């Protein structure tokens, strides 16, 4: 019965009508439509909360229509509403009316990744004093291992979706149309201060942070690039408070 009821709520399936006490099929439909409307509205509102930047880009009317079509073929598989919309970006990628906005699927994927990261495990971060003490306590800083949370992600997009995301949550939505959307970006996603944090970084910084994620020492993590500034990058990591540990890696001395 529960399976039939769920199917009836999100489709035009009439097989569940016989379970509804009413004098006619029309009355059964009216009663079921009350539930249908409540569920549909709730799911659309959930998608609006999960993908606010995507909604701002396409507008309320377009987003609601797109979300309604999505939920008809993608009913929730979990009672945890924040888990809904995991494949919404894939749906948008194949949604014909959205083809004029090729960056929209990447933007939606970023928004869902940020939500997932916010609900991931929290790690204690080092403050500036702790990092400074770790560096001053060793003779050779290149032997240090700088750890970031294991939930850290580096994303690469051919579009400026990071800048678009930041513009939405900054001092006004009018900045959205000022973003050079066709400019590729490297994005750092990390959880700090209870929430997911998004930072737009350059290619060399992305390589460096990826090397840290692979637990390479500082000396081995520095990319081979004249444009990479180690001091500035370390200052950013300290300011953003995304270092969980700084330890020295002792190498074996040759016999």
Buried (B, 14 or more C-beta within 10 A) or exposed (E): EEEEBBEBBBBEBEEBBEEBEEEEEEEBBEBBEEEBEEBBEEBBEBBBBBBBBBBBBBEEEBBBBBBBEBBEEBBBEEEEBBBBBBBBBEBBBEBEEBEEBEBBBBBBBBBBBBBBBBEEEEBEBBEEEEBEEBEEEEEEBEBBBBBBBEBBBBBEBEBBBBBBBBBBEEEEEEBBEEBEBEEEBBBBBBBBEEEBBBBBBBBBBBBBBBBBBEEBBBEBBBBEEEEBBBEEBBEBBBEBBBBBBBEBBEEEEEE
